Amino acid sequence: MIKSHQYDAYRQMVQPAIDSKLEEFKMLGYGTVTEGEFWNFLMKKKWKKPKDDIQLYEVVADILSVRVSTYMNFATVEAFKLEDFNLDDEKDRRELLK
């Protein structure tokens, strides 16, 4: 069973902020980032230690404050954690450079 994150209850309410941030990513050339990948980043990195009394405006501010470089650093580290990732494989190298 997948453990749900404390902030999952806010996901529908903050959808416009997520859409806005993903649109910013697209404008900067990172259009392949999906909503699920971005939400995963928020849960694993930004909200690693959730606050019990978080307010909606704080969740929105967290989303809008994400920098593309911060997300890409996270995504790179996550790619290296994959068991089947191998820099000797041309396909994996091209995937990393997307």
C-alpha positions in Angstrom: 0.0 0.0 0.0 1.3 3.4 -0.9 1.6 5.8 2.0 -0.1 9.1 1.2 1.6 12.4 2.0 0.2 14.8 4.4 -0.1 17.5 1.7 -2.0 15.3 -0.8 -5.2 16.9 0.5 -4.1 20.2 -1.1 -3.3 18.8 -4.5 -6.6 19.7 -6.2 -6.7 23.1 -4.6 -3.2 24.0 -5.8 -3.6 22.7 -9.3 -3.4 26.2 -10.9 -0.1 26.8 -9.2 1.2 23.4 -10.4 0.0 24.2 -13.9 1.7 27.6 -13.8 5.0 26.1 -12.7 4.9 23.4 -15.3 4.2 26.1 -18.0 7.3 28.0 -16.7 9.3 24.8 -17.1 8.0 24.4 -20.7 9.0 28.0 -21.5 12.5 27.3 -20.3 12.8 24.2 -22.4 11.9 21.5 -19.9 8.5 20.5 -21.2 8.9 16.8 -20.5 8.4 17.2 -16.8 5.0 15.7 -15.9 2.7 16.7 -13.1 3.3 13.5 -11.3 7.1 13.9 -11.4 6.8 17.4 -10.1 4.5 16.4 -7.3 6.9 13.6 -6.4 9.7 16.1 -6.2 7.7 18.3 -3.9 6.9 15.4 -1.6 10.4 14.0 -1.5 12.5 17.2 -1.5 10.5 20.3 -0.7 8.1 18.7 1.8 10.5 16.1 3.2 9.5 17.2 6.7 5.9 18.3 6.5 4.5 20.9 9.0 1.4 19.9 10.9 -0.2 23.3 10.7 0.6 24.2 7.1 -1.6 26.8 5.4 -2.8 26.7 1.8 -0.8 29.9 0.9 2.4 28.2 2.2 1.8 25.2 -0.1 1.3 27.5 -3.1 4.3 29.6 -2.2 6.4 26.4 -2.0 5.3 25.3 -5.5 5.9 28.7 -7.1 9.3 29.1 -5.5 10.7 25.9 -7.1 13.6 26.7 -9.4 14.1 24.7 -12.6 17.7 24.0 -11.5 16.7 22.6 -8.2 14.2 20.3 -9.8 16.7 19.1 -12.4 19.4 18.4 -9.7 16.8 16.3 -7.9 15.8 14.5 -11.1 19.4 13.7 -12.0 20.1 12.2 -8.5 16.9 10.2 -8.8 18.1 8.9 -12.2 21.4 7.8 -10.7 19.5 5.9 -8.0 17.8 3.7 -10.5 19.2 0.2 -10.6 19.1 -0.1 -14.4 20.7 3.2 -15.1 24.1 2.8 -16.8 26.2 5.6 -18.3 27.8 3.0 -20.6 24.5 2.6 -22.3 23.9 5.2 -25.1 20.2 5.2 -24.6 20.6 6.1 -20.8 23.0 8.9 -21.6 20.6 10.4 -24.1 17.7 10.1 -21.6 19.8 12.0 -19.0 20.6 14.8 -21.5 16.9 15.4 -22.5 
